[in-house]
Amino acid sequence: MSMATVAATPPSNTPALQAKDVRKSFVSGRLQSTVLHDLTLDVHAGELTLISGPSGCGKSTLLAILSGLQPADTGQVRALGQDLSGLSMRALEAFRLQHTGFVFQGFNLFPALTALEQVELPLSYMGLAKDVVRKRAMDSLEEVGLTPRMRLLPAELSGGEKQRVAIARALAKQPELLFADEPTSALDAANGQIVIDILHRIARTHGTTVLCVSHDPRLVHHADRVLAMEDGRILSDHVPPTASVPSPLQAEGLG
């Protein structure tokens, strides 16, 4: 399947992500452990949805399945209206390249590349013209408040700045779906707040579906919606009270 045939954004009334009766187990020797128990949920565009819960509850596995990084054992996952189980491995890779961005706990930056080069790298695989790649990368770094730092290497950046580079790298692809796996767990309170505020603003201003998994209780009041997980099941689904969060540009000195 060519990348041009991969499904795009569904109608606005359709959830951007849908899981129905999703089950996932892992086998170790003779022992089978069920990580996800027949989960069903919808995730909507323009919102920051937080999946919270203790380590080992299955939230990162759920994120991997919803993003197409792992298949479910049973059940159905639809992303942007596309049934992911119906895609070949090549088509899944094309779908992720075109429509998704990822932010991880460990930043995943290349030591020898500047912040600007980090953000440009995935864009080069998308077949974009060099001037488009440069503009998108610079615009994304500006959005996360790192224009003055864009020529620096990872070793010259703080932990908060490294994570903001990683967010800019994902944002520059202009993805409809943005997945964040424990994006604040390596950061102090101030930088964690900046990062989650940036993710919230991306959802709000770009209409992006932002799905974040974390066991960090500080994030709960910064999300539009919180799904609490335990032992592979969703225990609650609620909208937290609105919290006042400073703009990351206003808090630039905290990076």
PANUBA-248144 format. One line per 8 residues: their letters; for each residue z, y, x of N, C-alpha, C. Coordinates in steps of 0.1 Angstrom, whole numbers. Each point is the difference from the previous one (the first is absolute). Example, Ala and Ser with C-alpha at 12.3 -4.5 7.8 and 13.67 -1.06 7.14 Angstrom:
// residues 2
as = 78,-57,132,0,12,-9,0,12,9; -7,11,-4,0,11,9,8,11,-8
END
This chain:
// residues 255
msmatvaa = 0,-12,9,0,12,-9,0,12,9; -9,10,-3,0,12,8,11,9,-5; 4,10,9,11,9,-4,-4,8,-12; -13,3,-2,-4,8,-11,3,-6,-14; 2,-13,0,2,-7,-13,14,-3,-3; 9,5,9,14,-2,-3,5,10,-11; 8,-5,-9,4,8,-11,7,13,4; -2,11,-8,6,13,3,11,2,-11
tppsntpa = 5,12,-1,11,3,-9,-3,-3,-14; 10,-7,-7,-3,-3,-14,2,12,-9; -3,-1,-13,3,11,-9,14,5,1; 3,12,-3,13,6,2,11,-6,-8; -4,-7,-12,11,-6,-8,3,-14,5; -7,-5,10,3,-13,6,9,1,12; 11,-8,1,9,0,11,-8,-2,13; 3,7,11,-7,-2,12,3,-13,7
lqakdvrk = 12,-5,-3,4,-14,5,6,-8,-11; -4,-12,-1,6,-9,-11,3,-13,6; 12,-5,-3,3,-14,4,5,-7,-13; -5,-12,-2,3,-8,-11,4,-14,4; 13,-4,-3,5,-13,3,-2,-4,14; 2,9,10,-2,-3,14,12,-8,6; -4,-11,6,10,-9,6,-4,-3,14; 10,0,9,-3,-2,15,11,-9,5
sfvsgrlq = -4,-11,7,10,-8,7,-4,-2,14; 9,-3,9,-2,-4,14,6,-13,3; -7,-8,8,5,-14,3,4,0,15; 12,-5,2,5,-3,14,5,-14,1; -8,-8,6,3,-15,1,-1,-5,-14; 11,-6,-5,0,-6,-14,6,10,-10; 4,11,5,7,10,-9,-10,10,-5; -1,2,-13,-9,10,-6,9,11,-6
stvlhdlt = -3,13,4,8,11,-4,-9,10,-8; 4,2,-13,-7,9,-8,4,14,2; -9,9,4,4,14,4,-3,9,-12; -10,-3,-8,-3,8,-12,0,-9,-12; 7,4,-11,1,-8,-12,-8,6,-11; -13,-3,-2,-8,3,-11,2,15,-4; -3,9,10,2,14,-2,-12,6,-8; 3,9,-9,-10,8,-7,4,15,0
ldvhagel = -10,8,5,3,15,0,-13,7,1; 0,13,-4,-10,9,1,4,12,9; -9,5,8,3,12,8,-11,10,-2; 4,13,-2,-9,10,-5,-3,10,11; -12,6,-1,-5,10,10,8,13,-2; 1,8,11,6,12,0,16,0,0; 5,-12,3,14,-2,0,4,-7,13; 13,3,5,6,-7,11,9,-10,-7
tlisgpsg = -4,-13,1,8,-11,-5,7,-6,11; 13,-1,-1,9,-6,10,5,-14,-5; -3,-10,9,6,-14,-2,12,-1,9; 12,0,-6,12,0,8,7,-14,-1; 9,-2,9,7,-13,0,4,-4,14; 9,-10,1,5,-4,13,-10,-7,8; 2,-1,13,-10,-7,9,-1,-15,-5; -12,-5,0,-2,-14,-4,-2,-2,-15
cgkstlla = 0,11,-8,-1,-2,-15,-15,-2,-4; -9,1,9,-14,-2,-4,-9,12,-1; 6,12,2,-8,12,-2,-11,2,9; 1,-3,13,-11,1,9,-11,-10,-3; 4,-12,-4,-10,-10,-4,-8,5,-12; 7,6,-10,-7,6,-12,-10,11,5; 5,8,9,-9,11,5,-13,-6,6; 2,-11,8,-11,-6,7,-10,-7,-10
ilsglqpa = 5,-5,-11,-8,-6,-10,-7,10,-8; 6,11,-4,-6,11,-7,-11,7,8; 2,0,13,-10,7,8,-11,-9,5; 1,-13,-3,-11,-9,4,2,-6,14; 11,2,6,3,-5,13,4,-15,-1; 5,-4,-11,4,-14,-2,-4,-4,-14; -4,-13,-2,-3,-4,-13,12,-5,-8; 0,1,-13,11,-6,-8,-3,-15,-2
dtgqvral = 10,-8,-1,-2,-14,-4,-5,-1,-14; 6,7,-9,-5,0,-14,1,14,-5; -7,2,-11,0,14,-6,-12,8,4; 0,12,-5,-12,9,2,5,13,5; -8,6,10,2,13,5,-13,8,-1; 1,11,-7,-12,9,-1,3,13,6; -9,5,9,2,13,6,-13,8,-2; 2,12,-6,-11,9,-4,-10,-7,-9
gqdlsgls = 6,-9,-9,-8,-7,-9,-7,-13,5; 2,-3,13,-6,-11,7,10,-12,1; -5,-12,-4,9,-12,1,-1,-4,15; 11,2,7,-1,-3,15,-2,-15,3; 5,-8,-9,-2,-15,3,-15,-4,-1; -8,9,-6,-14,-4,-1,-9,5,11; 7,7,10,-7,5,12,0,-9,12; -11,-1,7,0,-8,12,8,8,11
mraleafr = 3,-6,11,8,6,11,-7,13,5; -13,-1,1,-8,11,5,0,12,-11; -1,-4,-12,1,10,-11,14,7,-1; 10,-8,2,14,5,1,2,10,11; -6,-3,12,1,9,11,-7,13,-3; -12,-1,-6,-7,12,-4,7,8,-10; 6,-7,-10,8,7,-10,12,8,6; 7,-7,10,11,7,6,-5,12,9
lqhtgfvf = -11,-2,7,-5,11,8,-4,12,-8; -6,-2,-12,-5,11,-8,11,6,-8; 10,-8,-6,8,5,-11,15,1,3; 4,-6,12,15,0,2,4,6,14; 12,5,0,6,4,12,14,-6,2; 4,-3,12,13,-6,3,9,8,9; 13,0,-3,10,6,9,11,-10,2; 3,-3,13,10,-11,3,12,6,7
qgfnlfpa = 11,-8,0,12,4,7,-2,3,14; -8,-8,7,-2,2,15,-10,9,5; -6,8,-9,-10,11,3,-14,-6,3; 0,-11,9,-13,-6,4,-10,10,6; 5,8,10,-8,9,7,-4,-5,13; -12,4,5,-5,-4,13,5,9,11; 7,-5,10,7,8,10,-10,10,8; -13,-4,1,-9,8,8,-8,10,-8
ltaleqve = 2,1,-13,-7,9,-9,8,12,-4; -6,12,0,7,11,-6,2,-1,-15; 8,8,-6,2,0,-14,-13,2,-7; -9,9,4,-13,2,-6,-8,-13,1; 0,-6,12,-8,-12,1,5,-12,-8; 13,0,-2,6,-11,-8,-6,1,-15; -1,13,-5,-4,2,-13,-15,-2,-2; -8,3,11,-14,-2,0,-5,-14,0
lplsymgl = 8,-9,6,-4,-13,3,-5,-8,-12; 9,-1,-11,-5,-8,-11,-12,6,-7; -1,13,1,-12,7,-7,-13,-4,7; 1,-3,13,-12,-3,7,-6,-14,-5; 9,-8,-6,-5,-13,-5,-6,1,-14; 1,12,-6,-5,2,-13,-14,6,-1; -6,1,12,-14,5,1,-1,15,-3; 10,8,2,-1,14,-3,-5,7,12
akdvvrkr = -7,12,-2,-5,8,11,11,6,8; -2,2,13,10,5,9,7,13,-5; -8,9,-5,6,13,-5,9,-3,-12; -4,-9,-8,9,-3,-12,13,-7,4; -1,-9,10,11,-7,6,10,11,5; -5,9,8,9,10,7,6,9,-11; -7,4,-10,5,9,-10,11,-7,-8; -3,-12,-5,10,-8,-7,13,-2,8
amdsleev = -2,-3,12,12,-3,9,8,13,1; -6,11,3,7,12,2,7,5,-13; -7,-1,-11,5,4,-13,13,-9,-3; -1,-13,3,11,-9,-3,12,4,8; -2,2,13,11,4,9,6,13,-4; -8,10,-5,5,12,-5,9,-2,-12; -4,-9,-9,7,-3,-12,14,-5,3; 2,-8,10,13,-5,4,7,9,10
gltprmrl = -6,12,3,7,9,8,0,-2,15; -11,-7,5,-1,-4,14,-11,6,8; -7,10,-6,-11,6,7,4,4,15; 12,7,2,3,4,14,3,-12,9; 1,-12,-5,4,-12,8,-12,-10,1; -12,4,-5,-10,-10,-2,-6,-5,14; 2,7,11,-5,-4,13,10,-8,8; 11,-3,-6,11,-8,7,-1,-15,-2
lpaelsgg = 4,-7,10,1,-15,-1,13,-4,-7; 0,-12,-5,12,-5,-7,13,2,8; 0,-2,13,12,1,9,5,14,0; -8,10,-4,4,14,0,4,4,-14; 0,-9,-10,4,3,-14,13,-6,-3; 7,6,-10,13,-6,-5,-4,-11,-10; 11,-7,-4,-3,-11,-10,-5,5,-13; 5,11,-4,-5,6,-13,-14,5,2
ekqrvaia = -4,6,11,-13,4,2,-10,-12,1; 4,-11,6,-8,-12,1,-3,-5,-14; 10,0,-9,-3,-5,-13,-9,10,-8; 1,12,3,-9,10,-7,-14,-2,5; -2,-3,13,-13,-3,5,-6,-13,-8; 9,-10,-2,-4,-12,-7,-4,4,-14; 7,9,-7,-3,4,-13,-13,7,0; -2,9,9,-13,7,1,-12,-9,2
ralakqpe = 2,-10,8,-10,-10,3,-4,-7,-13; 10,-4,-8,-3,-6,-13,-7,10,-10; 6,13,0,-5,10,-9,-14,4,2; -4,0,13,-14,5,4,-11,-9,-6; 3,-13,-4,-9,-8,-6,-3,3,-15; 9,10,-5,-1,4,-14,1,-13,-9; 10,-8,2,2,-12,-8,5,2,-14; -5,-8,-9,6,0,-14,14,-6,0
llfadept = 2,-10,9,12,-8,1,7,2,14; 12,4,0,8,2,12,12,-9,0; 1,-9,10,12,-9,0,8,3,12; 13,1,-2,10,4,10,11,-11,1; 1,-7,11,10,-10,1,12,4,9; 11,3,-6,12,5,8,-3,12,9; -6,11,-6,-5,11,8,11,8,6; 12,-1,-4,11,9,4,11,-7,8
saldaang = -1,-14,1,12,-7,5,2,2,14; -10,5,8,2,3,14,4,15,3; 2,7,-11,1,15,1,14,4,-4; 5,12,5,12,5,-5,-2,6,-14; 11,5,-6,0,5,-13,-10,12,-2; 0,9,9,-9,12,-1,-15,-4,0; -3,-8,10,-14,-4,1,-4,-10,-11; 9,-8,-4,-3,-9,-12,-3,8,-12
qividilh = 7,11,-2,-2,8,-12,-14,7,1; -3,5,12,-14,6,2,-11,-10,-3; 2,-12,5,-11,-10,-2,-1,-4,-15; 11,-2,-7,-2,-4,-14,-5,12,-9; 3,12,4,-5,12,-7,-15,1,2; -5,-3,12,-14,0,3,-7,-10,-9; 6,-12,0,-7,-11,-9,0,4,-14; 11,7,-5,1,4,-14,-11,11,-2
riarthgt = -1,9,9,-10,11,-2,-15,-5,0; -2,-11,8,-13,-6,0,-4,-6,-13; 10,-6,-6,-2,-6,-14,-3,11,-10; 8,11,1,-1,11,-10,-13,8,2; -4,4,12,-11,9,2,-13,-7,2; 0,-13,4,-13,-7,2,-2,-10,-12; 10,-2,-8,-2,-10,-11,0,-14,6; 6,-2,11,0,-13,7,11,-9,-6
tvlcvshd = -3,-13,0,11,-10,-4,7,-3,13; 13,4,0,8,-2,12,11,-10,-4; -1,-12,7,10,-10,-2,8,-2,13; 13,2,-1,9,-1,12,11,-10,-3; 2,-9,10,11,-9,0,10,4,10; 13,-1,-4,11,4,9,13,-5,-5; 9,-3,9,14,-2,-3,9,12,3; -7,11,3,7,13,3,4,7,-13
prlvhhad = 13,0,-3,5,6,-13,-3,15,-1; -3,7,12,-2,14,0,-13,3,-8; -9,-9,-1,-13,3,-6,-1,-1,-15; 11,-5,-6,-1,-3,-14,-2,13,-8; 6,11,3,-1,12,-8,-12,8,4; -8,-4,9,-13,7,4,-12,-7,-6; 2,-11,-7,-11,-7,-6,-2,4,-15; -13,-2,-5,-2,2,-14,5,-12,-8
rvlamedg = 0,-11,6,3,-13,-7,6,-9,10; 11,-7,-4,7,-10,9,0,-13,-7; -5,-10,7,1,-14,-4,10,-7,9; 11,-5,-5,10,-6,8,-2,-15,0; -1,-6,12,-2,-14,1,12,-8,6; 1,-12,-4,10,-9,6,-5,-14,-2; 1,-8,11,-4,-14,-1,-13,-3,-6; -10,9,3,-14,-2,-4,-3,3,-15
rilsdhvp = 10,8,-6,-2,4,-14,2,15,-1; -6,7,-10,3,14,-2,11,1,-10; 11,6,4,12,1,-8,0,12,-9; -6,11,5,0,12,-9,-13,8,4; -3,9,-9,-12,9,1,4,13,-6; 2,10,8,5,13,-5,-6,12,7; 2,11,-7,-4,13,6,13,7,5; 1,3,13,13,6,4,0,15,-3
ptasvpsp = 12,6,0,2,14,-1,-9,8,10; -5,11,-4,-8,8,10,9,6,10; -4,-1,13,7,5,11,-8,12,6; 7,9,6,-6,12,7,-2,-4,14; -13,0,5,-3,-4,13,-7,11,7; 4,4,12,-8,11,8,-13,-5,4; -10,9,0,-13,-3,6,1,-4,14; -8,-10,5,0,-3,14,-5,11,9
lqaeglg = -8,9,-6,-4,11,8,11,10,2; 8,2,-10,12,8,1,10,-6,10; 0,-13,1,10,-7,8,-6,-4,13; -11,7,5,-7,-4,12,9,-3,12; 10,8,1,9,-1,12,8,-13,0; -1,-8,-11,8,-13,-1,-8,-12,5; -13,2,4,-9,-11,3,5,-8,12
END
